[in-house]
Amino acid sequence: MKRGQMSRLPASVTLLAISLGILGCGDSWRAATAGDGSGHGDSSCGTQANPVTLVLKDVAPAASTAVANKSIVQQFTLVDPPLTLSNGLAFSFLPKHTAGTPSPLPMQYVVDMSGKDHVYRTTVDSWSIAPGHVEMGVQGTLANDDGCVFVFPSPLFSYDVTSP
């Protein structure tokens, strides 16, 4: 989401999740950039004005798909993350979001390690409005210990929910 852009839903709907520490970075971290698509071999260090986009894979539900509004598994894999996510991530609904709020709220993500990658997963029992469109992103920027700045691709989730 661009700086200054407001969600159509109240700020109180912002979702906070993933409130556990994750593998930190050292001298050998590899920047995950959108430019090379792999997240490997690029030593880019983003700035507040020009952050580096983190590489994700296995985002589910896949973009532009439709799923029944019941027991929806939302997940993504952060490829070889170059930073520690110790304070969690602030999720927000983007302007195209029409599915209301999730149950349960707040969503609680679990993190599994897969080699150097981190797999984030939660189950949404249902959205309050179906049919509707889910469009979520991660707010703001993230910085590692070296001062390099990163952002998540936006939107992170973009799918439709149908009546169960």
C-alpha positions, 0 to 999 in steps of 0.5 A, spaced: 500 500 500 502 506 498 504 511 503 498 515 506 493 511 502 487 509 507 483 503 507 476 503 506 475 499 513 476 503 520 483 503 522 481 498 528 480 492 523 488 492 522 490 485 523 497 484 527 500 477 527 506 473 527 508 475 533 514 471 534 522 472 533 524 468 526 531 467 524 536 473 524 540 475 518 548 475 518 553 477 514 551 472 509 544 474 508 541 474 501 537 480 499 530 477 496 529 482 490 523 482 485 528 484 480 532 477 479 526 473 482 530 468 486 532 472 492 539 469 491 546 472 489 543 480 489 546 484 495 541 490 494 540 494 500 534 498 500 532 505 503 526 508 505 525 511 499 527 505 494 526 499 499 527 492 496 521 487 495 521 481 498 520 474 494 514 470 496 512 463 493 507 458 494 502 464 496 495 461 497 489 461 495 492 463 489 491 470 486 485 471 482 482 464 484 475 463 488 474 459 494 468 457 498 468 461 505 469 456 509 476 454 513 480 458 508 488 456 509 492 462 507 499 461 507 505 464 503 513 462 503 518 468 505 524 466 501 531 466 505 529 472 509 534 477 510 531 480 516 528 478 523 521 479 524 520 479 531 515 484 532 510 481 527 507 484 521 501 489 520 496 486 515 491 491 512 485 491 508 487 494 501 481 498 497 479 492 493 477 488 499 469 487 500 469 481 504 469 484 511 472 481 517 475 474 518 473 470 523 477 469 528 480 476 529 485 477 530 488 472 525 494 468 528 499 465 523 504 460 525 511 459 522 514 453 520 522 453 517 523 450 510 531 450 509 532 457 509 525 459 508 519 461 512 512 458 511 507 462 514 500 459 515 493 461 518 486 458 517 480 463 516 474 460 519 470 465 514 469 472 512 463 476 514 461 478 507 460 472 502 461 473 496 466 478 496 473 479 495 479 479 499 485 483 498 490 484 504 497 487 504 503 488 509 503 495 512 509 499 511 517 497 511 521 493 514 529 494 516 534 489 518 540 490 523 544 493 517 539 498 516 537 495 509 529 496 508 524 491 505 517 491 503 512 485 501 509 485 495 502 488 494 497 485 495 499 479 499 493 476 498 487 477 492 482 472 492 474 471 492 470 468 497 463 465 495 458 462 499 459 456 502 
